[in-house]
């Protein structure tokens, strides 16, 4: 494989940008970048281009956007581009057998987990929510089954005790570019090995449903600690205080032997902060954001807007946004 071979890159969010920038920096020939359409974002709901589009346009690369790449116009474009190799990174579209048959050298995907563990659309968040101690990046040949293609290269990283999904996301996005670089170097040298995944070791976790971020205080302190950091910044953890949604950004687990129901507010003041009963003790809500306010330490928040001691937070199902 030569660097002037025709590559089509497909990606959408920030995670994919370092991989695209690596290809540009290494002088690979990219005939087109394909991404999802612009979306409304922010408080003003302004139409915003995907990060990959912005990076590609800054480099002077042609960009095409599709709601579904498998639509006839998407397939027609790929046939016209006639790529030797396709590369995907957090693209967000399922590629059909017809599309995968087009490039001579197949399609390489950059996936943010140590496959076959954590297949699916949100491996970074689920790694932390599940209390994993390590994560990493896998490059693989894309197959029809979800994240089931042969493994090409892998590299692992440790997940820090208090690392959030956002922090792991940034780490793996940069690592992904380096793993992809090594993959392509081996492909060019003819030394690239492919290792079939062990299906018996595979785990799969789905994308989050609406309301997934609501905190369930019937879980243990460890589980709650991992859940909050695993949903930070997205989809975001929260709890409902009467009709108010309180965003939660950091919690700590503590020993406690009381008999109150899970979810009971044990204390809410500017000296101790906010403590809530959980399955095996209590959790302190260390950082939160109340309606109309900024994110702040719980002690500061309780000074001006304390919660009612004895109030019981209950899981309300998955109807909250």
C-alpha atoms as one frame of an Amber mdcrd trajectory, in Angstrom:
protein
   0.000   0.000   0.000   1.306   3.442  -0.960   0.452   6.758   0.632  -1.001
   8.017  -2.649  -3.674   5.322  -2.574  -7.173   6.723  -2.598  -8.603   6.933
   0.955 -12.121   7.955   1.951 -12.361   8.971   5.609 -15.661   8.764   7.490
 -16.153  10.268  10.943 -18.265  12.775  12.813 -17.383  13.912  16.390 -14.238
  15.219  18.105 -13.033  11.650  18.655 -12.358  11.233  14.925 -10.481  14.514
  14.409  -6.997  13.375  15.593  -7.177  10.377  13.240  -8.072  12.616  10.301
  -5.364  15.108  11.216  -2.816  12.280  11.407  -3.680  11.184   7.863  -3.266
  14.767   6.665   0.012  15.213   8.544   1.401  11.937   7.174   0.495  12.995
   3.606  -1.963  10.218   2.882  -4.141  10.890  -0.157  -7.663  11.594   1.085
 -10.055  11.995  -1.824 -13.063  12.781   0.372 -14.276  13.105   3.937 -17.803
  11.911   4.684 -19.640  12.943   7.819 -23.123  13.468   9.204 -25.208  16.611
   8.521 -24.885  19.816  10.524 -26.998  19.719  13.707 -28.527  22.335  15.944
 -26.510  22.754  19.124 -26.174  24.975  22.185 -28.695  27.214  23.875 -29.333
  29.136  20.675 -29.892  25.935  18.689 -27.511  27.242  16.048 -26.822  24.932
  13.122 -23.332  23.595  13.850 -21.054  21.524  11.610 -19.593  18.255  12.940
 -16.010  18.636  14.208 -14.754  16.380  11.399 -16.294  18.683   8.790 -14.587
  21.707  10.323 -11.213  19.925  10.399 -11.557  18.679   6.819 -12.556  22.056
   5.432  -9.668  23.723   7.263  -7.353  21.338   5.410  -9.033  22.000   2.074
 -10.498  18.520   1.741 -13.819  17.884  -0.039 -16.602  17.099   2.442 -19.852
  15.231   1.826 -22.642  14.892   4.380 -25.311  12.212   4.527 -28.122  11.385
   6.907 -27.604   7.774   5.801 -24.571   6.765   3.765 -26.398   3.619   2.591
 -28.906   5.794   0.692 -28.609   5.475  -3.114 -26.877   8.845  -3.453 -24.333
   7.863  -0.788 -23.502   4.564  -2.469 -23.315   6.318  -5.860 -20.786   8.809
  -4.483 -18.612   6.041  -3.048 -18.661   4.212  -6.365 -17.600   7.415  -8.090
 -14.804   8.030  -5.578 -13.644   4.414  -6.000 -11.608   4.295  -2.758  -8.762
   1.829  -2.304  -9.318   2.019   1.463 -12.035   3.395   3.711 -11.336   4.490
   7.279 -14.069   5.107   9.842 -13.860   6.617  13.322 -17.053   7.258  15.305
 -18.923   7.739  12.042 -22.312   6.786  13.454 -23.576   4.932  10.369 -23.905
   1.218   9.658 -22.052   0.210   6.489 -23.768  -2.290   4.212 -22.227  -5.269
   2.418 -22.470  -3.285  -0.832 -20.413  -0.422   0.619 -17.850  -2.693   2.282
 -17.230  -4.479  -1.020 -16.096  -1.289  -2.780 -12.547  -0.635  -1.473  -9.802
  -3.020  -2.538  -8.156  -2.929   0.886 -11.377  -2.981   2.880 -12.525  -0.656
   5.621 -10.584  -0.013   8.846 -12.451   1.200  11.904 -10.972   2.969  14.943
 -12.936   1.731  17.974 -12.616   3.085  21.521 -12.417  -0.165  23.475 -10.312
  -3.290  23.815 -12.377  -5.514  21.580 -14.086  -7.903  21.861 -15.093  -6.149
  25.099 -17.487  -3.214  24.891 -18.876  -3.433  21.412 -21.469  -0.790  20.616
 -21.927   2.963  20.278 -20.822   4.213  23.712 -17.811   2.129  24.804 -16.060
   4.999  26.596 -18.948   5.782  28.927 -19.752   2.128  29.567 -16.151   1.293
  30.451 -16.300   3.747  33.343 -19.897   3.002  34.353 -18.967  -0.691  34.587
 -15.966   0.077  36.770 -13.352  -1.086  34.275  -9.744  -0.400  35.265  -8.424
  -0.356  31.694  -9.655   0.731  28.299  -7.970   1.387  24.984  -8.276   1.586
  21.218  -8.659  -1.156  18.646  -8.279  -0.880  14.896 -10.190  -3.573  13.084
 -11.500  -4.548   9.692 -15.155  -3.596   9.515 -17.517  -6.553   9.160 -21.288
  -6.727   8.787 -21.779  -7.727  12.431 -21.395  -4.793  14.834 -17.746  -4.293
  15.924 -17.039  -7.946  15.183 -14.332  -7.639  12.523 -10.789  -8.961  12.791
  -8.514  -7.048  15.186  -5.506  -5.327  13.626  -3.825  -3.261  16.357  -4.622
  -2.521  20.006  -3.249  -0.350  22.765  -4.472  -0.150  26.346  -4.547   2.685
  28.890  -5.355   2.727  32.595  -8.573   4.386  33.744  -7.896   6.650  36.721
  -9.975   6.295  39.871 -11.737   9.621  39.280 -11.382   9.861  35.504 -14.538
  11.015  33.739 -15.860   9.828  30.407 -14.874  13.181  28.931 -11.281  12.787
  30.075 -11.061   9.211  28.778 -12.631  10.363  25.500  -9.836  12.888  24.961
  -7.148  10.351  25.845  -8.511   7.698  23.501  -9.096  10.086  20.608  -5.375
  10.946  20.572  -4.385   7.316  21.126  -6.684   6.274  18.277  -4.704   8.372
  15.802  -1.458   6.739  16.872  -2.895   3.208  16.684  -4.273   3.996  13.219
  -0.869   5.329  12.133   0.809   2.070  13.207  -1.894   0.059  11.461  -1.339
   1.817   8.151   2.443   1.609   8.456   2.186  -2.160   8.857  -0.292  -2.360
   5.997   2.169  -0.523   3.736   5.016  -2.800   4.845   2.947  -5.941   4.288
   3.327  -6.992   7.937  -0.192  -6.272   9.163  -1.701  -9.229  11.009  -5.412
  -9.805  11.541  -6.715 -11.667  14.566 -10.304 -12.946  14.673 -12.226 -11.866
  17.748 -13.219 -14.443  20.330 -16.999 -14.316  20.304 -17.264 -15.985  23.701
 -15.461 -12.966  25.228 -17.574 -10.346  23.488 -19.692  -7.872  25.450 -22.132
  -5.395  23.968 -23.711  -2.313  25.503 -26.322  -0.154  23.768 -26.637   3.580
  23.291 -28.382   5.400  26.129 -32.147   5.745  26.273 -33.781   9.039  27.116
 -33.588   9.578  30.862 -30.678   7.160  31.358 -28.763   9.710  33.442 -31.210
   9.754  36.351 -29.415   8.534  39.482 -30.699   5.415  41.218 -29.704   5.624
  44.891 -30.575   1.951  45.458 -27.142   1.192  43.979 -23.909   1.006  45.981
 -21.647   3.981  46.556 -19.049   2.491  44.205 -21.626   2.023  41.470 -22.901
   5.581  41.891 -19.374   6.999  41.797 -18.708   5.166  38.528 -22.110   6.054
  37.074 -21.693   9.784  37.659 -18.174  10.003  36.226 -19.135   7.665  33.371
 -21.981   9.934  32.288 -19.903  13.126  32.621 -20.276  15.149  30.439 -22.803
  13.161  28.408 -25.517  12.104  28.758 -25.103  13.692  32.215 -26.187  12.413
  35.640 -29.068  14.089  37.418 -31.615  13.728  40.207 -35.151  15.092  40.452
 -35.880  17.264  43.499 -39.629  17.707  43.321 -39.963  19.218  39.818 -36.390
  20.491  39.570 -33.667  18.655  37.671 -30.348  18.895  39.542 -27.285  18.037
  37.482 -24.633  16.014  39.321 -20.966  16.063  38.288 -19.044  14.420  41.120
 -19.901  12.176  44.079 -17.955  10.317  46.777 -18.858   7.098  48.586 -18.696
   6.819  52.404 -19.447   4.232  55.079 -22.751   4.632  56.912 -24.870   2.157
  58.864 -28.225   3.915  59.166 -31.548   2.332  58.259 -33.136   5.118  56.200
 -34.523   4.247  52.765 -32.130   4.609  49.845 -32.327   8.104  48.394 -32.960
   9.812  51.732 -31.282  13.196  52.184 -29.282  12.667  55.394 -27.920  16.203
  55.571 -27.931  19.303  53.397 -25.990  22.238  54.816 -23.015  24.492  54.157
 -20.801  22.626  56.636 -21.091  19.045  55.398 -22.612  19.582  51.965 -25.191
  17.100  50.680 -25.279  13.476  51.859 -27.726  10.881  50.521 -28.346   7.298
  51.622 -27.387   4.580  49.146 -27.381   0.767  49.178 -24.240   0.274  51.260
 -23.723   3.610  53.005 -24.005   7.171  51.804 -22.783   9.290  48.926 -21.904
  12.941  49.134 -22.868  15.036  46.137 -19.643  16.983  45.761 -20.395  19.046
  42.635 -23.811  19.899  41.250 -25.745  22.406  39.202 -29.202  23.576  40.162
 -31.710  25.161  37.816 -30.622  28.644  36.784 -27.238  28.374  38.511 -23.692
  27.411  37.611 -21.888  24.219  38.587 -20.571  24.544  42.151 -19.494  22.678
  45.249 -22.438  21.257  47.181 -21.454  23.158  50.350 -21.683  26.449  48.478
 -24.987  25.498  46.938 -26.481  24.403  50.271 -25.542  27.751  51.769 -28.005
  29.582  49.549 -30.428  26.879  48.392 -30.499  23.962  50.865 -32.491  20.828
  50.183 -34.997  19.430  52.666 -33.425  16.974  55.091 -35.347  13.690  54.951
 -36.446  14.176  51.352 -36.288  10.878  49.433 -34.987  10.802  45.874 -36.770
   8.116  43.902 -35.954   6.807  40.435 -38.721   8.053  38.181 -38.135   5.913
  35.110 -36.664   6.966  31.797 -38.880   9.845  30.798 -36.648  12.762  31.725
 -34.391  14.299  29.096
